[in-house]
């Protein structure tokens, strides 16, 4: 990330450092296809991970330098304001946009239920090949309870 503007925030409760890498102020170090990069550093594990949900984002702020990034640790929300988009045709341009980022993490209960679902689904598929009637009973009794039936996404 050499030459790129970086902003970092710390969440003392989660023991994480969040780093947003933006655009380089130096015109020679800029690339046309630069995108923002958001990283999470786990202080306890001493491990870094890229934002796992970035491919799901429909809209994101343009890369920039000279911006402000603050973190509301109570509500676990990052706020990004302003900056310079680094347009060579308008070098003094200032942005007045305001963005928020809330990292969504699955609960332990959800992860446990989902793992049970995947294991039982695989077992159901195995049973369906050998004994369809046994597989149907397994589906009704064992696989059924691992699905959140109030969630339309899970009941598809």
N, C-alpha and C positions, 0 to 999 in steps of 0.2 A: 504494500500500500504506500510505498515511497512516493512522495510528492503530491499525495492526495489529501484534501482537507478531512480531518477526522474529528469527530465529536464523541465523547464517551460519557456515560452515566453509570452510576452504581446503585444497585438494589441491595442494601445491607441485609434485608430479611431473607432474600433468596441467595445471597452471596454470589451475585452475578455482576459482571461488567458488560454493558451493552455499548457497542461501537458502531457508529454510522460513518462510513467512508463516502465522501462526496467527490467533488471536482478539484483539480489542481488550480491554484491561482496562476501558476507559471504557464504561459501560453504554449511553450515548447513541450510541456509534459502532458498536455491535454490530448485526448483521443476523441474522435467523433462519436464513437459508439459506447461511451462510458455510461454505466448505470450505477445507481446507488448500491451500496453493499452494507448489509446489517449483520453484525456478528454478535454472538453471545459467548462470553467467557465465564465458565463455571470456576469460581475461586477454589472451592473445595476439591474438585476433581482435577483442577489445572488443565481443563480441556476447553477447546474452542469449537463452536459449531456455527455454521451459516444459518441464516433465517430459513427454517424448513418450509415455511408457508409462502415464500416469495413467488413461487410459480402460480399460486392461487390468487395473487393480487391482480385485480382488474385495472387499478389505477394507482400510480405512485408519483411522488414529487420528482421533478427533474433534478439531475445532479447539479450541485452548486457548491460555492465556497462562501465564506463570510456570513454564515447563517447561525441561528441560535437553535440549540436542542436542549430541552429541559425534560425532566422526568418527575412525574407525580407518583411517588412511591406508595402513597395511600391507595390510589385507584389503579396503579400499575399501567399508566399511560404515558407515552412519550409525546411531546409536542415539538414540532419543527416550524420555525418561522423565518421567512425572508431569505436573504442571501443574494448572491450574484450568480446568474446562470452561465457566465463565462462565454457569452456570445461575442465573437470578434467584431461583428458589425455594430455592437452596442456595448462597449466595455464598461460603461458606468451604470448600466441597467441594474436596478434593484427590484427584487421580487417582494410582493406584499402578501404572499399566500400563507396559509396556516394549515398544517396537517397534524393529524393525530395517529398514533400507532399503538394498538393494544395487542400484545402477544397472547394468543389463546392456547392454552395447554389442556390436554385431556386430563380428567381426574383419574386417580388411582382406581376408583370403582369402575369407571368406564373402560380403562385399559384391561383390567382383570376380566370383566364381562366380555369384552371383544376377543381376548385371547381364548377364553372358553368357547366362544362362538366359533372361532376359526378351527379349533381342534375338533369340536363336535361336528362342524360342517364337513370336515375332511372324513371323519368317521362315518357320517351319514352317506357320503358319496361311495365309500368303500362297501358299506352294507347294501346300498342300492344295486351294486353290480352283482352281488352274491344272492341276496335274499330280500326282494322288494317289500314283502310284507313286514319283515323285521325292521327294515329301514323306515317304513311309514310309522311304525310304533315309536321308533327312536326319534323321528322328526317331531311327533306329537308330544312326546314326554321330555326328552333330554335337550333337543336343539331349541325347542319353542321357548324355554325359560331364559335363554341367553339373549333374546331379542327384546329391545325396548319397543313395545307395541304402541306407545304413545308418540313415537318418532316416525314420521312418514318416510324418512330416508332409510331407516332400518327395516321397515316392513315391506320394502319393494321386493 
